[in-house]
């Protein structure tokens, strides 16, 4: 490669550029200067004319004032005030617009930056839960050993073919659920439904006695332990007529192994469609305070049951949402 030839070519190129710049740069500068002189002359003439007009106008104001005619002076003052107001308004509008735009942008940025999806989702759950509760308060009554049922509580009874009573409001959905359970190839048995206070207290007392005899512990200790599976009078959902114990036709003992039965599997997976919830799930024992009961279903209405099933909520957790401020 001939480096000398390349250097000579580059030298000629830059010399050519220099010649062009030497010729045109002074011409451009001269043109800019000529334009500035023309603009300056125009502004000078305009300013000079304005000064002459202003002096003439002031003389007219003074002349009218000396003659006792203050109208021109008043008009002039009003015109000056109007001009000042217009300027102030324009400045405020421009400044306010910028400030508002900035504030809006900052607020939007802050909202986008600080909004937590988990919090937003939780707030949505709270809103939905409160709406559902407002629409179904009587069906969503809480009954437990910490929320006893009022002694005056009543409902419209309906006696089933098996001789057991339920709240009539649950009848149509219960029939539909049991028919669907049969259609799925399962045979069910209604073990328990409504119980009055006397029957409920008898069940509780019997459970306490059984624990004392089986474990040899005190009456007080047995009573506390009985709360995990049976409730005393006034504290059982069965007294509302909204709770029903269901299992397969051949079930002889109600224990956690009932969950393995095909009938109870179907009920646990489908009862919400008909407005029933599995009241005491295995993963909610610490919240409900009741042992897992795969046979105990509670009617709360289709809307509430679907909401709780889809969000994996027990009734206590549902109440937690509606009690949030």
C-alpha positions in Angstrom: 0.0 0.0 0.0 1.4 3.4 -1.1 1.0 5.5 2.1 2.6 8.5 0.6 0.0 8.6 -2.1 -2.8 8.3 0.4 -1.3 11.2 2.5 -1.0 13.4 -0.6 -4.7 12.7 -1.5 -5.8 13.6 2.0 -3.7 16.8 2.0 -5.3 17.9 -1.3 -8.8 17.1 0.1 -8.4 19.2 3.3 -6.7 22.0 1.3 -9.8 22.1 -1.0 -12.1 22.2 2.1 -10.0 25.1 3.4 -10.3 27.1 0.2 -14.0 26.7 0.2 -14.3 27.8 3.8 -12.0 30.8 3.2 -14.3 32.0 0.4 -17.8 31.2 1.8 -17.5 31.8 5.6 -16.8 35.5 5.2 -19.7 35.8 2.8 -22.1 34.1 5.3 -20.9 36.2 8.1 -21.4 39.3 6.0 -24.9 38.3 5.1 -25.9 37.6 8.7 -24.4 41.0 9.6 -26.4 42.8 6.9 -29.6 41.1 8.1 -29.0 42.1 11.7 -28.4 45.7 10.6 -31.7 45.7 8.7 -33.6 44.2 11.6 -31.8 46.7 14.0 -32.7 49.6 11.8 -36.3 48.5 11.6 -36.6 48.1 15.4 -34.8 51.4 15.9 -37.3 53.2 13.6 -40.2 51.4 15.2 -39.1 52.3 18.7 -38.4 55.9 17.7 -41.9 56.1 16.2 -43.4 54.6 19.4 -41.5 57.1 21.6 -42.8 60.0 19.4 -46.4 58.7 19.7 -46.1 58.2 23.4 -44.8 61.7 24.0 -47.6 63.1 21.8 -50.2 61.0 23.7 -48.8 62.1 27.1 -49.0 65.7 26.0 -52.7 65.1 25.0 -53.4 63.6 28.4 -51.8 66.6 30.2 -53.7 69.1 27.9 -57.1 67.5 28.6 -56.3 67.2 32.3 -55.4 71.0 32.6 -58.8 71.8 31.0 -60.6 69.7 33.6 -61.3 66.8 31.3 -60.1 63.6 33.1 -61.7 61.1 30.7 -58.5 60.5 28.7 -56.5 60.0 31.9 -59.1 57.6 33.3 -59.2 55.6 30.0 -55.4 55.5 30.0 -55.3 54.2 33.6 -58.0 51.6 32.9 -56.0 50.5 29.8 -52.8 50.1 31.8 -54.7 48.0 34.5 -56.2 45.8 31.8 -52.9 45.2 30.2 -51.3 44.3 33.5 -54.2 41.9 34.4 -53.9 40.2 31.0 -50.1 39.8 31.5 -50.7 38.4 35.0 -53.4 36.0 33.8 -51.2 34.8 30.9 -48.3 34.1 33.2 -50.5 32.3 35.8 -52.1 30.2 33.1 -48.8 29.2 31.6 -47.2 28.5 35.0 -50.3 26.7 36.4 -50.6 24.6 33.3 -47.0 23.5 33.7 -47.4 22.9 37.4 -50.6 20.9 36.9 -49.0 18.8 34.2 -46.1 18.2 36.4 -48.3 17.3 39.4 -50.4 15.0 37.2 -47.3 13.3 35.9 -45.8 13.0 39.3 -49.1 11.6 40.8 -49.3 9.1 37.9 -45.7 8.1 38.4 -46.2 7.7 42.1 -49.4 5.6 41.6 -47.7 3.4 39.1 -44.6 3.1 41.3 -46.3 2.5 44.6 -49.3 0.4 43.7 -48.9 -3.2 44.9 -50.7 -5.8 42.9 -51.2 -8.0 46.0 -52.8 -5.1 47.9 -55.0 -4.2 44.9 -56.2 -7.8 44.7 -56.9 -7.9 48.4 -58.9 -4.7 48.3 -60.9 -6.1 45.4 -61.7 -9.2 47.5 -62.8 -7.0 50.4 -65.1 -5.0 48.1 -66.7 -8.2 46.6 -67.1 -9.8 50.1 -68.9 -6.8 51.5 -71.2 -6.6 48.5 -72.0 -10.4 48.8 -72.6 -10.0 52.5 -75.0 -7.1 52.1 -77.0 -9.2 49.6 -77.1 -12.4 51.8 -76.7 -11.4 55.5 -79.3 -13.8 56.8 -77.7 -16.8 55.0 -74.2 -15.8 56.1 -74.9 -15.8 59.8 -71.9 -16.9 61.9 -72.5 -19.5 64.6 -69.7 -20.8 66.8 -68.6 -21.0 70.5 -67.5 -17.4 70.2 -70.5 -16.3 68.2 -73.5 -18.1 69.8 -76.9 -18.1 68.1 -79.5 -15.8 69.6 -82.1 -17.8 71.6 -84.9 -16.1 69.6 -83.6 -17.2 66.2 -86.2 -18.9 64.0 -86.6 -20.0 60.4 -89.2 -21.6 58.2 -88.8 -25.4 58.6 -89.1 -28.0 55.9 -89.2 -31.7 56.7 -87.3 -33.9 54.2 -88.4 -37.4 53.3 -85.9 -38.8 55.7 -87.7 -37.0 58.6 -85.0 -34.4 59.2 -85.7 -30.6 59.1 -83.8 -27.9 57.1 -84.2 -24.2 56.5 -86.7 -24.0 53.6 -84.5 -21.5 51.8 -81.9 -24.2 51.0 -84.5 -26.8 49.8 -84.4 -26.3 46.1 -80.6 -26.1 45.9 -80.2 -29.1 48.2 -82.5 -31.2 46.0 -80.6 -30.1 42.9 -77.2 -31.0 44.5 -78.3 -34.4 45.8 -79.8 -35.3 42.4 -76.6 -34.3 40.6 -74.7 -36.3 43.2 -76.8 -39.4 42.3 -76.5 -38.7 38.6 -72.7 -38.8 39.0 -73.0 -42.4 40.3 -73.0 -41.7 44.0 -75.4 -42.7 46.8 -75.7 -40.3 49.7 -77.0 -40.5 53.2 -78.3 -37.5 55.2 -76.9 -38.2 58.6 -78.0 -35.0 60.4 -79.6 -31.6 59.6 -81.5 -29.3 62.1 -81.0 -30.0 65.8 -82.7 -28.1 68.6 -80.8 -26.8 71.6 -81.7 -29.8 73.8 -80.4 -32.3 71.2 -77.3 -30.3 70.7 -76.5 -30.0 74.4 -77.0 -33.7 74.8 -74.5 -34.4 72.0 -71.9 -32.1 73.6 -72.4 -33.6 77.1 -72.0 -37.1 75.6 -68.8 -36.1 73.8 -67.3 -34.7 77.1 -68.2 -37.9 79.0 -66.7 -40.0 76.2 -63.4 -38.1 76.3 -63.2 -38.3 80.1 -63.7 -42.0 80.0 -61.3 -42.6 77.1 -58.5 -40.4 78.2 -58.9 -40.2 81.9 -58.7 -36.3 82.0 -60.7 -33.9 84.0 -64.2 -32.7 83.1 -62.8 -29.2 82.4 -60.0 -30.5 80.1 -62.5 -32.8 78.3 -64.9 -29.9 77.8 -62.2 -27.8 76.1 -61.2 -30.7 73.9 -64.8 -31.4 73.0 -65.0 -27.9 71.4 -62.8 -29.3 68.6 -65.6 -31.5 67.3 -68.9 -30.7 68.9 -70.4 -27.5 70.1 -72.7 -26.8 73.1 -76.3 -25.6 72.8 -76.5 -22.3 70.9 -73.1 -22.6 69.3 -73.9 -25.2 66.5 -74.7 -24.4 62.9 -77.2 -27.3 62.9 -79.5 -25.1 65.0 -79.9 -22.7 62.1 -81.3 -25.4 59.7 -78.6 -24.3 57.2 -76.1 -27.1 58.1 -76.4 -30.7 56.9 -74.1 -33.7 57.4 -73.8 -35.8 54.3 -71.9 -38.9 53.5 -72.1 -42.1 51.4 -75.0 -44.5 51.9 -72.8 -47.1 53.6 -71.0 -44.8 56.0 -71.2 -46.0 59.6 -68.7 -43.7 61.3 -68.0 -40.0 60.7 -64.3 -39.4 60.8 -61.7 -37.8 58.5 -61.5 -40.9 56.4 -64.9 -40.1 55.0 -63.0 -37.6 52.8 -61.7 -40.6 50.7 -65.2 -41.7 49.9 -66.4 -41.0 46.3 -69.6 -39.4 47.5 -67.8 -36.9 49.8 -65.2 -36.3 47.2 -67.9 -35.2 44.8 -69.7 -33.1 47.4 -66.5 -31.3 48.4 -65.7 -30.4 44.8 -69.2 -29.5 43.7 -71.3 -28.3 46.6 -70.4 -24.6 46.0 -72.3 -24.8 42.7 -75.5 -25.3 44.7 -74.7 -22.7 47.4 -73.1 -25.1 50.0 -69.5 -24.8 51.4 -67.4 -27.4 53.2 -67.6 -25.6 56.5 -64.6 -27.1 58.3 -61.8 -27.9 55.7 -58.6 -29.7 56.7 -56.4 -26.7 55.8 -58.4 -24.2 57.9 -58.4 -26.0 61.3 -56.2 -23.3 62.9 -58.8 -20.7 61.8 -62.1 -22.4 62.4 -60.9 -24.1 65.6 -62.8 -27.2 64.5 -61.3 -30.5 63.4 -61.6 -31.5 59.7 -65.2 -32.5 58.9 -65.5 -33.7 55.3 -69.2 -34.4 55.9 -70.4 -31.0 57.2 -71.8 -28.7 54.6 -73.3 -25.3 55.2 -75.7 -23.4 53.0 -74.6 -19.8 52.3 -76.2 -19.1 48.9 -74.6 -19.7 45.5 -72.9 -16.3 45.2 -71.2 -16.5 48.5 -70.3 -20.2 48.2 -68.7 -19.6 44.7 -66.7 -16.7 46.0 -65.4 -18.6 49.0 -64.6 -21.7 46.9 -62.8 -19.8 44.2 -60.7 -17.9 46.8 -60.1 -20.8 49.2 -61.8 -19.0 52.1 -63.6 -20.4 55.1 -66.5 -18.5 56.7 -64.2 -17.0 59.3 -61.9 -15.6 56.6 -64.9 -14.2 54.7 -65.9 -12.4 57.9 -62.3 -11.1 58.2 -62.7 -9.4 54.8 -66.1 -7.8 55.5 -64.9 -6.5 58.9 -62.0 -4.7 57.3 -62.3 -0.9 57.4 
